[in-house]
Amino acid sequence: MQRDAMLTQLGYVPNDALLKQLEKIEKNTIGYEKIQKHIMDLHDHLKVNGAYVALSNSNDYFKIKIDSITPELSEEAHEKVQRFSDKFKIKIEKVKDKETYYIIGFEG
């Protein structure tokens, strides 16, 4: 998938700064080419829970942000993230005291 298409699918309007940020994230994400499609699928599956995949502003990783409006939707989103990690052998890292995870990369 082209970078500008990926940014668009994640809800961004592509520009030079975002394209460079995405490039850094791709290079920093272990096995990115193996998990790119799964990241986009997760983004689509999380929308119903008020959660999404985004570019992290503080680290060169994709982040999974859970902004659910109910505890039930939040719990379901966390379960989806865990299933995503287990099923596709993707290492994620929970951010302390936040409803956020970083996608570190492929663990296969």
Buried (B, 14 or more C-beta within 10 A) or exposed (E): EEBBEBBEBBEBEBEEEBBEBBEEBBEBBBBBEBBBEBBBBBBEBBEEBBBBBBBBEEBBBBBBBBBBEEEEBBEBBBEBBEEBBEEBBBBBEEBEEEBBBBBBBBEE
